């Protein structure tokens, strides 16, 4: 009986710690042509921040970069991000998904 109890406790603890672990952030990076001013950046940022799946957004004019960090458990496809950017009047040339937060990307760009 004691072996069953310890096994049950061990199984419960492993399930609890697995749920407590934080997953890596999911960020979609897009290279964008056509952004030339702060007004351009503000328009893209506002449009993407309005999406309910978005946790944070970075728009960098110098690097022609738009990065969208998703809320935990949320998803956005590359096509959805691309559509938001092209609807705002800009061209997306490349997209990648990375496991880095927008905050970390901002620090890397400084």
Backbone as CSV, one residue per row, in Angstrom:
resi,resn,N_x,N_y,N_z,CA_x,CA_y,CA_z,C_x,C_y,C_z
1,UNK,0.821,-1.193,0.000,0.000,0.000,0.000,0.863,1.254,0.000
2,UNK,1.971,1.204,0.740,2.838,2.361,0.840,3.459,2.701,-0.519
3,UNK,3.813,1.697,-1.329,4.399,1.930,-2.648,3.414,2.647,-3.562
4,UNK,2.158,2.276,-3.475,1.138,2.915,-4.304,0.979,4.376,-3.905
5,UNK,0.999,4.654,-2.628,0.853,6.029,-2.158,2.004,6.899,-2.636
6,UNK,3.246,6.416,-2.511,4.396,7.192,-2.960,4.379,7.386,-4.473
7,UNK,3.953,6.370,-5.187,3.858,6.493,-6.641,2.820,7.541,-7.023
8,UNK,1.704,7.556,-6.329,0.653,8.540,-6.607,1.135,9.951,-6.297
9,UNK,1.857,10.097,-5.186,2.394,11.410,-4.814,3.418,11.863,-5.847
10,UNK,4.299,10.986,-6.261,5.310,11.340,-7.257,4.667,11.747,-8.567
11,UNK,3.657,11.019,-8.996,2.951,11.342,-10.232,2.253,12.693,-10.127
12,UNK,1.646,12.975,-8.999,0.967,14.253,-8.794,1.962,15.408,-8.812
13,UNK,3.089,15.230,-8.157,4.102,16.281,-8.135,4.674,16.545,-9.517
14,UNK,4.908,15.505,-10.280,5.456,15.725,-11.620,4.446,16.443,-12.510
15,UNK,3.178,16.153,-12.345,2.142,16.848,-13.116,2.061,18.315,-12.710
16,UNK,2.173,18.591,-11.419,2.133,19.974,-10.945,3.330,20.775,-11.430
17,UNK,4.525,20.204,-11.354,5.709,20.941,-11.786,5.726,21.118,-13.291
18,UNK,5.191,20.179,-14.035,5.130,20.329,-15.488,4.221,21.489,-15.849
19,UNK,3.101,21.641,-15.139,2.189,22.743,-15.413,2.731,24.075,-14.951
20,UNK,3.632,24.061,-13.971,4.176,25.297,-13.433,5.322,25.843,-14.273
21,UNK,5.893,25.018,-15.122,6.998,25.490,-15.930,6.489,26.479,-16.958
22,UNK,7.268,27.525,-17.193,6.863,28.514,-18.176,7.447,28.136,-19.527
23,UNK,6.646,28.292,-20.538,7.131,27.979,-21.872,7.817,29.205,-22.454
24,UNK,8.647,28.957,-23.451,9.358,30.045,-24.112,8.347,30.917,-24.849
25,UNK,8.596,32.216,-24.885,7.675,33.084,-25.601,7.689,32.768,-27.096
26,UNK,6.579,32.997,-27.730,6.479,32.798,-29.174,6.343,34.168,-29.825
27,UNK,7.305,34.504,-30.662,7.328,35.802,-31.317,7.481,35.610,-32.818
28,UNK,6.646,36.301,-33.565,6.735,36.273,-35.028,7.455,37.541,-35.467
29,UNK,8.549,37.345,-36.199,9.330,38.472,-36.726,9.048,38.606,-38.210
30,UNK,8.837,39.833,-38.655,8.588,40.099,-40.070,9.503,41.223,-40.537
31,UNK,10.125,41.025,-41.706,10.873,42.097,-42.354,9.885,42.817,-43.261
32,UNK,9.843,44.152,-43.128,8.804,44.932,-43.801,9.433,46.060,-44.619
33,UNK,9.030,46.172,-45.867,9.448,47.280,-46.732,8.365,48.350,-46.738
34,UNK,8.803,49.589,-46.845,7.861,50.698,-46.978,7.689,51.542,-45.736
35,UNK,8.191,51.081,-44.601,8.089,51.879,-43.375,9.195,52.933,-43.410
36,UNK,8.807,54.206,-43.366,9.821,55.255,-43.464,9.741,56.292,-42.341
37,UNK,8.679,56.242,-41.548,8.542,57.273,-40.520,7.868,56.711,-39.271
38,UNK,7.866,57.501,-38.226,7.252,57.090,-36.966,5.744,56.884,-37.129
39,UNK,5.124,57.632,-38.026,3.694,57.461,-38.276,3.415,56.080,-38.865
40,UNK,4.305,55.615,-39.758,4.183,54.268,-40.330,4.255,53.219,-39.213
41,UNK,5.258,53.367,-38.379,5.470,52.421,-37.279,4.277,52.419,-36.332
42,UNK,3.764,53.583,-36.024,2.634,53.702,-35.103,1.388,53.030,-35.683
43,UNK,1.165,53.185,-36.973,-0.004,52.575,-37.613,0.046,51.055,-37.553
44,UNK,1.213,50.480,-37.854,1.369,49.025,-37.806,1.222,48.529,-36.367
45,UNK,1.882,49.209,-35.444,1.828,48.799,-34.039,0.388,48.809,-33.520
46,UNK,-0.354,49.856,-33.834,-1.733,49.970,-33.370,-2.598,48.850,-33.940
47,UNK,-2.428,48.549,-35.211,-3.237,47.520,-35.870,-2.961,46.133,-35.262
48,UNK,-1.692,45.830,-35.006,-1.346,44.507,-34.481,-1.661,44.389,-32.990
49,UNK,-1.489,45.464,-32.232,-1.831,45.423,-30.805,-3.326,45.213,-30.587
50,UNK,-4.138,45.569,-31.570,-5.591,45.394,-31.456,-5.996,43.923,-31.556
51,UNK,-5.101,43.066,-32.044,-5.406,41.637,-32.138,-5.404,41.043,-30.729
52,UNK,-6.426,40.268,-30.376,-6.521,39.753,-29.006,-5.415,38.761,-28.627
53,UNK,-4.720,38.175,-29.602,-3.667,37.203,-29.310,-2.327,37.879,-28.982
54,UNK,-2.233,39.173,-29.212,-0.972,39.903,-29.094,-0.666,40.313,-27.666
55,UNK,0.544,39.973,-27.225,1.026,40.400,-25.911,1.835,41.685,-26.036
56,UNK,2.736,41.744,-27.026,3.604,42.912,-27.193,4.004,43.026,-28.657
57,UNK,4.336,44.243,-29.080,4.727,44.504,-30.467,5.958,45.394,-30.471
58,UNK,6.856,45.107,-31.388,8.039,45.939,-31.618,8.049,46.315,-33.091
59,UNK,8.182,47.601,-33.374,8.365,48.068,-34.744,9.648,48.883,-34.756
60,UNK,10.618,48.452,-35.572,11.908,49.119,-35.662,12.118,49.572,-37.106
61,UNK,12.100,50.892,-37.317,12.233,51.437,-38.665,13.602,51.158,-39.274
62,UNK,14.656,51.318,-38.484,16.014,51.134,-38.994,16.255,49.716,-39.498
63,UNK,15.741,48.733,-38.789,15.949,47.325,-39.161,14.823,46.788,-40.044
64,UNK,13.803,47.624,-40.325,12.628,47.207,-41.100,11.988,45.973,-40.473
65,UNK,11.847,46.011,-39.153,11.415,44.854,-38.381,10.101,45.107,-37.657
66,UNK,9.207,44.131,-37.737,8.004,44.099,-36.917,8.036,42.766,-36.186
67,UNK,7.948,42.812,-34.867,7.943,41.592,-34.057,6.675,41.575,-33.218
68,UNK,5.990,40.430,-33.240,4.730,40.277,-32.533,4.877,39.126,-31.539
69,UNK,4.843,39.448,-30.245,4.896,38.410,-29.216,3.470,38.009,-28.860
70,UNK,3.232,36.716,-28.854,1.898,36.204,-28.587,1.681,35.949,-27.107
71,UNK,0.441,36.078,-26.691,0.076,35.728,-25.321,0.238,34.216,-25.166
72,UNK,0.574,33.752,-23.956,0.707,32.308,-23.742,-0.567,31.568,-24.156
73,UNK,-0.383,30.490,-24.902,-1.501,29.674,-25.339,-2.238,30.199,-26.562
74,UNK,-1.824,31.346,-27.077,-2.473,31.945,-28.232,-1.679,31.663,-29.507
75,UNK,-2.349,31.713,-30.639,-1.669,31.510,-31.911,-2.119,32.554,-32.921
76,UNK,-1.208,32.904,-33.782,-1.462,33.710,-34.969,-0.616,33.093,-36.070
77,UNK,-1.157,32.999,-37.248,-0.371,32.456,-38.355,0.430,33.580,-39.004
78,UNK,1.432,33.169,-39.749,2.213,34.146,-40.501,1.293,34.902,-41.459
79,UNK,0.338,34.195,-42.042,-0.585,34.834,-42.983,-1.436,35.909,-42.308
80,UNK,-1.841,35.688,-41.069,-2.634,36.690,-40.350,-1.817,37.951,-40.076
81,UNK,-0.567,37.769,-39.662,0.308,38.918,-39.415,0.596,39.636,-40.728
82,UNK,0.909,38.857,-41.749,1.203,39.442,-43.065,0.005,40.235,-43.584
83,UNK,-1.194,39.701,-43.418,-2.398,40.403,-43.870,-2.574,41.733,-43.139
84,UNK,-2.328,41.749,-41.841,-2.455,42.995,-41.074,-1.462,44.040,-41.565
85,UNK,-0.244,43.607,-41.869,0.788,44.544,-42.321,0.515,45.009,-43.746
86,UNK,0.136,44.105,-44.626,-0.141,44.500,-46.014,-1.415,45.344,-46.098
87,UNK,-2.410,45.075,-45.240,-3.616,45.910,-45.204,-3.288,47.335,-44.776
88,UNK,-2.226,47.493,-43.988,-1.787,48.823,-43.566,-0.974,49.515,-44.667
89,UNK,-0.667,48.776,-45.757,0.006,49.390,-46.897,1.482,49.084,-47.039
90,UNK,1.966,48.026,-46.395,3.388,47.717,-46.421,3.621,46.307,-46.954
91,UNK,4.842,46.046,-47.423,5.196,44.747,-47.981,6.013,43.939,-46.989
92,UNK,5.627,42.687,-46.802,6.370,41.768,-45.942,7.281,40.945,-46.844
93,UNK,8.598,40.955,-46.546,9.551,40.234,-47.384,9.993,38.910,-46.784
94,UNK,9.916,38.773,-45.454,10.367,37.546,-44.792,9.704,37.452,-43.428
95,UNK,9.407,36.206,-42.998,8.822,35.994,-41.677,9.451,34.777,-41.023
96,UNK,9.630,34.857,-39.704,10.159,33.758,-38.901,9.446,33.754,-37.557
97,UNK,9.392,32.596,-36.934,8.906,32.483,-35.560,10.102,32.139,-34.684
98,UNK,10.277,32.900,-33.611,11.411,32.710,-32.705,10.905,32.580,-31.271
99,UNK,11.712,31.957,-30.439,11.368,31.775,-29.024,12.080,32.825,-28.175
100,UNK,11.837,34.090,-28.510,12.441,35.219,-27.816,11.338,36.244,-27.577
101,UNK,11.356,36.888,-26.432,10.336,37.899,-26.143,10.659,39.203,-26.875
102,UNK,9.652,40.038,-27.041,9.856,41.349,-27.653,10.814,42.173,-26.794
103,UNK,10.700,42.036,-25.496,11.589,42.762,-24.580,13.057,42.387,-24.868
104,UNK,13.330,41.101,-25.062,14.691,40.653,-25.367,15.144,41.142,-26.742
105,UNK,14.244,41.160,-27.703,14.588,41.685,-29.028,14.956,43.159,-28.962
106,UNK,14.201,43.921,-28.176,14.504,45.350,-27.997,15.906,45.520,-27.422
107,UNK,16.252,44.697,-26.435,17.571,44.777,-25.814,18.667,44.425,-26.813
108,UNK,18.423,43.443,-27.679,19.410,43.051,-28.679,19.645,44.150,-29.707
109,UNK,18.628,44.943,-29.998,18.729,45.987,-31.025,19.410,47.261,-30.520
110,UNK,19.597,47.374,-29.207,20.231,48.586,-28.669,21.722,48.542,-28.851
